[in-house]
Amino acid sequence: MGSGGRIIEVKAVGGLLRGYGLLLEPRQVEEARANPNFYVYLVENVAQGDRAKFELRGLGGDHLRRLLERAREHRYFELATTSRGTETTIAGSSFQPSSIAARSRMLPAMTTLSRPG
């Protein structure tokens, strides 16, 4: 699939992101600020599983520039606590990912970077 010379960052989230902040890594913000061909494609509502109900939003151009002007940097580490039964077994054999992190509407479920060429 051609990108028309765009550098495309794809973010997918389980629900709808409206009203929540979209998290970008520092290197993604740097690229977006420096490169007018940088776009963010946001795929929402993926947790329900029906691709026909996914929503795709594209952020680029002047709109993305305005969003970047208002971007707020946050520097922190978030440790998701786990509910009983999803803990890592230290001496044993099993590991289950945190259900809290998997349900978070602010954390991207998938991140890919596509460069033309």
Helices and strands as residue ranges (DSSP letters): E 7-12, H 26-34, E 38-44, G 51-53, E 55-59, H 61-69, H 99-103, E 110-114
